[in-house]
Amino acid sequence: MLYALLALAGVGIGLLGSLLGIGGGIFMVPLLLLSGLVGTAQEATGTSIVGVLATGISGSIGYFLRRQIPWRTSLTIIPGALGGSYLGAFLAGRLSSGALALAFGFFLLYPATVLLLGKEPKELVKRGGRKDLSPYLGILVGVLAGTANSLFGIGGGVIMVPALLWLGFPVVQAVAASLFVMIPTAALSTALHALAGRTHWDLALPLMAGIFLGGQAGPALAVRLPQRTLRRLFSLVLFYSAANMIRRGLGY
């Protein structure tokens, strides 16, 4: 019964994750902790990252079949995202994360508000409809997303999707790129957590099964929803992440 419920939860997580370009860790970690299925936050992260990998793979397949993945941009971002993951881990033990989390939380409120208003990418930049990033911009976006993911555990999509929208990409392509970049970064994190013994595979596997199924529904829905609606849905994720960062920064 437990595994069936986890698979059912995975369907919903996979749908939302692939629809919005987020890994789903913001849903899985609280689910695992509040239900008492794991004992520590580290084990919750180590288990949920397997689901993040599943979201990236399943969602990318869905967007690939619909020809929505901006390949050159995605491949440009990946090296920076991998490097940023190591940078975030390095900084985590050397910076006072409270003030940084507070500042970052307030920063997220701006793109969250802009997207809640349903702004078009062409309203955020002078020239919209961008198809590729320069290598330098791609690496910068990747480093910021990877660092935030590793340092704060909020998921790189929270940075990557707004950044690509800001640079003029349509929201569906921004989401597709975020999911594709998620595959190598989540694979690396999955391997590291598994080697450290923080992965509960008996919980991760049913979650993965549901996520693979739900991850196919997200792209199908994304290409049919009005883009303004999709941007507003993503803004809710940003507000949620901003609130968590501000709460952490204030010590609550």
N, C-alpha and C positions, 0 to 999 in steps of 0.2 A: 504493500500500500504506500509506504514511504517513497519508494522509487518511482511509482506511478505519479505521485504528487510532484516530485522533483522534475520529472519529465514534463508534466503539464505546466509547471512554473517556467521551465526552460522554453516552452513554446512561446509564452508571452514575452520572456526576456529576449529571445531571438528575434521576434517580430519588432519590438521597440528598438533593439540594438541595431538591426539592419535597416530600419526605417530612418533612424536619426544619425547613424554613423558612430555610435558609441559601443563600447564593448559589453556593457551590461553589468560591470562590476559594481556600479552604484546600487544595483538592485540585488545582486547575488550575495555580496558581503553582509549586508544587514539581514538578509533571509537566513543565511547560515548561522550568524551569530545569535539573532533573536530567537531562533527556533531551538538553540542549544545543540545543533548538530555538530558543531566544532567548538573547541574550547578556547581558542585564542584568535585574535585578529589576523595573526600571521598565517594560521591554518586556513582561515576564511579566504584570505587573499590567494594563498597557494592553490586552493581548490577552485576558486572563482576564475582564476586566470586561464584555466583549461576551457571554461565556458567562453571567455573572451576570445580565445583562439578559434573556437568553433563558430562564434559570431562572425569573425573576420572571414573565415573560409566560406561559410554558407552564404553570407551576404555578398561576398565578392563574386561567387558563382552566379548569383541572381542578377547582379549588375552587369557582369560580363555577358550573360545571355541577352541582355537588353542594350549592350554596347554603350554603357554609360561610364566606364572606367577611363579616366584620363591617364593613360599608361605612362607617358613621358614624365608628367608631373609626379605621379605616384612613385616612380622609380627614383626620381630626383630627391624626394623627401626621405626615403627609407634610410640612407646612410646617416643623415642628421638625426633621425629618430632613434636609431640604435646607439649613436654616440651620446645623445641626450639622456638615454636611459642610464648609461654608466655615469654621466656627469651628475644626474640627480642623486644617484646612490652615493657618489663621492661627497656631494654637498650636504646630504642629509645628516651626516655625523659632524659637520663643521659649522653649520649655520644655525642661528636661533630661528626655528621655523615659525614661532608664534607671530612675530611681526610680519614676516614674509607671507604667511598664510592670510593674515588680515588684509594686507595690501593687495594680494592677488584676488581675494574674494571681492573687494570693492572694485577692482579692475574689471572683473567678470560681469558686474552689474551693467556696464555700459553696452557691450555687445548683446547682452540679454534683453535690454530695453529696446535697442535698435531692431532686433529680430522680432520682438513681441509686436512692434508696430508694423511688421510685415514688409519691411523695406526691401526693395529690389537691389541686386548687386550693383546695377548701374547707378543707383542713388548713393552708393557708398564710395564709388570710385568714379573718376572722370570717364574712363573707358571701360565698359563692361564686356562680357563675352569672351574673356580670356580663355585660351586653350592650353597654354603651357606656361610654366614658371621658368625663370632663369635659374641656372644651377645654384647661384648664391641665395636667392630667395627660397628655393626649395630646401636647401640645407638649413637655412635659418628657421623656417617653419618646423622642420623635423626636429631640430635641436630644442626649440621651445616646447613642442608637444612631448617629446621624449623626456625632457627634464621635469616638466610638470607632472607627467605620469609617474615617474620614479620618485620624485621628491614628495609629492602630495597624494599619490595614489588615486587621482581623479579620472584617469583615462585620457589618452592623447587626443581623442576626438573632440573633447571640450575645447581644446585650443585649435586643432587643425581645421575643423569645419568653419568656425567663424573667420579664421585667417584666410582660408580660400575664398569665402564669400566676400571678404574685404578686398581681396585681390581681383575680384570680378568673375569668379566661377559660378555657374548655376548651382543651386543647392543640391540637386540630385548628384551632380558630378563631384561636389565637395564631399558628400556623404560616401560615395563610392570610393573615392581616393582614400578617405579615412579608414574605411574597412580593409582595403587592400594593404595599406601600410601597417595595419594592425597585425597582419599575419606573421611577418618575421619578428616583430617586437614581442608579440604575445608568445610566439614559439620559444624565443630566448628566455623569457620570464618563466614559462612553463617548465622548461628544462632545469633552470636554476632552482625553482621552488621544489620540484620533484626530487632533485639530488639532495636537497636539504631536508627531505622528509616531511614537507609541509602540505603535501597534496593528499586529500582523502579521495582516492580513485573510486571507491564505492558510491560516493556522492557525486563526483564529477561526471562519471559516465552517463547516468540517467539525465543529468542536466544537459550534457552535450547532445544526447539524442533528441531531446525536445528543442534545443536551440537550433540544430540543423534543420528541423522541420519549420520552426517559426522564422528562421533566417531566410527562407525562400519566400515567405509572404511579405516581408518588409519591402524588398525591391519592387514587387508587383504592385504594392499599394503606393509606394513613393512616386512612381511614374504616372499614377492616376490622380493623386491628390493635387489640388491647387498649390503652387509653390509658396504662396503667402501662408497657407495653412501649415505647410511643412516647416517653414521658418519659425512660425509661432510655436509649434510643438517643440522645436529644438530650443527655443528660448526658455521653456519651462525647465529643461535639463540644466541650462546655464544658471538659472535662478536657484535651483536646488544645489548645484555645486558651489555657487557663490555663498549661499547660506551656510553650508558646511564649512567652507574655508573661514568665513567670518567667525563662526562659532568656535572653531579650533583656535583661531588667533586670539580670541578673547578668553580662552581657557575653559570653555564650558564643555 
